[in-house]
Amino acid sequence: MKKRIVIAEDHTILRDGLKALISSNPDFEIVGEAQDGLEAIRVINELKPDLALMDLSMPKMSGIDSIREIKKTCPETRILVLTVHKTEEYVLASLKAGADGYLLKESTHQELINAISYVLRGEPYLSPGVSDKIITGYLRGKKDELHSVMDTLTNREKEILKLVAEGYKNKDIAELLFISVKTVEKHRDNLMKKLDLHSAHALTTFAMEHGLVET
């Protein structure tokens, strides 16, 4: 019997590509799709698939929050995260929420199929692109001892991250915090380097997933 899979990914082109790739395997069947976090919860609750392939950065509700809700209502559904985020913070947050595997979007097609197979067999899968430190630290039950990316941010950087996520431009942030636009730009550059994020949208998603702003 084919394993039933749901794809939760907000980019249509990527979702269609994943559907075509996975469907070409005779052991798998795509039974549903979702383009945001809330829809993912609804579709998975309705279909109760064997596996859900989940992006982390989705509209309406983040992938991490969606995973947490899905595991409450559909604990038997395996969840494989497919994301661009390779930082320790995202990996550990996903695993803590209940993800069964974590795969980077830079992975090959064969790695994707292997990861799906591993997770469906009940074996944890972590992308080779994720550092050994994260893997060994988590599997040894020391995740709370690992350094949190959020802990590396200064209070000023957290303030600016929150304002960026709320839609404020650099000039507006400078006026609100009584600092220069150049200083704001420097803080934003530091944020992007520390968090390994490269756009305002990515910063906004990160802020939402970590409770700095309401989703």
C-alpha positions in Angstrom: 0.0 0.0 0.0 1.3 3.4 -0.9 2.3 5.8 1.8 0.0 8.9 1.9 1.8 12.3 2.0 0.7 15.9 2.4 2.9 18.8 1.2 2.7 22.1 3.1 4.6 24.7 1.2 3.6 28.3 0.3 5.5 28.6 -3.0 3.3 27.1 -5.7 6.2 26.3 -8.1 8.2 24.5 -5.4 5.1 22.6 -4.2 4.3 21.5 -7.7 7.9 20.3 -8.2 7.8 18.4 -5.0 4.5 16.8 -5.9 5.9 15.6 -9.3 9.1 14.3 -7.8 7.5 12.4 -4.9 4.6 11.0 -7.0 7.2 9.5 -9.4 8.1 7.1 -6.6 5.7 4.1 -6.7 5.7 3.8 -2.9 4.3 7.3 -2.3 1.1 9.1 -3.0 0.4 12.9 -2.6 -3.1 13.1 -1.1 -3.2 16.8 -0.1 -1.5 20.2 -0.3 -1.5 23.3 1.9 -0.1 26.8 1.3 -0.1 28.2 4.8 0.2 27.0 8.4 -3.5 27.0 9.2 -4.4 25.2 6.1 -1.8 22.6 6.8 -3.4 21.8 10.2 -6.8 21.5 8.6 -5.8 19.3 5.7 -3.7 17.0 7.9 -6.5 16.7 10.5 -8.9 15.7 7.7 -6.7 13.3 5.7 -4.5 11.9 8.5 -1.6 11.1 6.1 1.4 8.9 6.9 3.7 11.8 6.5 3.6 15.6 6.1 6.4 17.5 4.4 6.5 20.9 6.1 8.1 24.2 5.3 8.8 26.4 8.3 8.3 29.9 6.8 4.6 30.0 5.9 1.8 32.6 6.1 -0.8 32.8 8.8 1.0 30.4 11.1 4.6 29.3 11.2 5.6 25.8 10.4 6.9 25.3 14.0 3.6 26.3 15.5 1.7 24.1 13.0 3.9 21.1 13.8 3.1 21.5 17.5 -0.7 21.6 16.8 -0.6 18.7 14.3 1.3 16.5 16.8 -1.5 17.1 19.3 -4.3 15.9 17.1 -2.5 13.6 14.7 0.4 12.1 16.6 0.7 9.2 14.2 1.5 11.5 11.3 5.2 11.7 10.7 6.5 15.2 10.0 9.6 16.0 7.8 10.7 19.6 7.8 11.9 20.9 4.4 13.5 24.3 4.8 16.3 26.8 3.9 17.0 27.4 7.6 20.1 25.7 8.9 20.7 27.5 12.1 20.7 25.7 15.4 17.7 27.6 16.7 15.4 26.4 13.9 16.6 22.8 14.1 16.1 22.5 17.8 12.7 24.4 17.8 11.4 22.0 15.1 12.5 18.9 16.9 11.1 20.1 20.2 7.8 20.9 18.4 7.6 17.3 17.3 9.2 17.1 13.9 10.6 13.6 13.0 13.1 14.8 10.5 14.8 18.0 9.2 16.0 18.4 5.6 17.5 21.4 3.9 16.1 22.7 0.6 19.6 22.6 -0.8 19.5 18.8 -0.6 19.4 16.6 -3.7 16.3 14.8 -5.0 17.7 11.5 -3.7 18.3 12.9 -0.3 14.6 13.9 -0.2 13.4 10.5 -1.1 15.8 8.9 1.5 14.7 11.3 4.2 11.0 10.5 3.5 11.8 6.8 3.7 13.7 7.1 6.9 11.0 9.1 8.7 8.2 6.8 7.5 10.1 3.9 9.0 10.2 5.7 12.3 13.9 6.6 12.1 14.9 10.2 12.8 16.5 12.0 9.8 18.7 15.2 10.0 20.1 16.7 6.9 23.9 16.3 6.3 23.9 20.1 6.0 23.1 20.4 9.6 26.2 20.6 11.8 27.4 17.6 13.8 27.3 19.6 16.9 23.5 20.1 16.6 22.9 16.5 15.8 25.0 15.0 18.6 23.9 17.5 21.1 20.2 16.9 20.5 20.4 13.2 20.4 22.2 13.1 23.7 19.4 15.0 25.3 21.5 18.2 25.8 19.4 20.5 23.7 18.8 22.9 26.6 22.6 23.3 27.0 23.2 24.3 23.4 23.6 28.0 22.7 20.4 29.8 21.7 20.7 32.2 18.8 18.3 34.5 20.5 20.7 34.7 23.4 23.3 36.3 21.1 21.1 39.3 20.3 21.4 42.5 22.3 18.4 44.2 23.7 18.7 46.9 21.0 18.9 44.3 18.3 15.7 42.6 19.7 13.9 46.0 19.7 14.9 46.6 16.1 13.9 43.0 15.1 10.5 43.5 16.6 10.0 46.9 14.8 11.2 45.4 11.4 8.7 42.6 11.9 5.9 45.1 12.6 6.6 46.8 9.2 8.6 49.8 10.2 11.2 51.2 7.8 14.7 52.2 8.8 13.9 55.9 9.0 10.8 55.2 11.2 12.8 52.9 13.5 15.5 55.6 13.9 13.0 58.2 14.9 11.3 55.8 17.4 14.5 54.9 19.1 16.2 58.3 18.8 19.2 56.9 16.9 20.6 57.5 13.4 19.4 55.6 10.3 23.0 54.5 9.8 22.9 52.9 13.3 19.7 51.1 12.5 21.2 49.8 9.3 24.3 48.5 11.2 22.0 46.7 13.8 20.0 45.1 10.9 23.2 43.9 9.3 24.3 42.4 12.6 20.9 40.7 13.0 21.0 39.1 9.6 24.5 37.8 10.2 23.8 36.4 13.6 20.5 34.8 12.5 21.7 33.7 9.1 18.7 35.5 7.5 18.9 37.6 4.4 15.6 39.6 4.0 13.0 41.6 6.0 10.5 38.8 5.3 12.9 36.3 6.9 13.4 38.5 9.9 9.7 38.9 10.3 9.1 35.2 10.2 11.8 34.6 12.8 10.3 37.3 15.1 6.8 35.7 14.8 8.1 32.2 15.5 9.9 33.5 18.6 7.0 35.4 20.0 8.3 39.0 19.5 5.2 39.9 17.5 1.8 38.3 17.2 1.2 35.9 14.3 
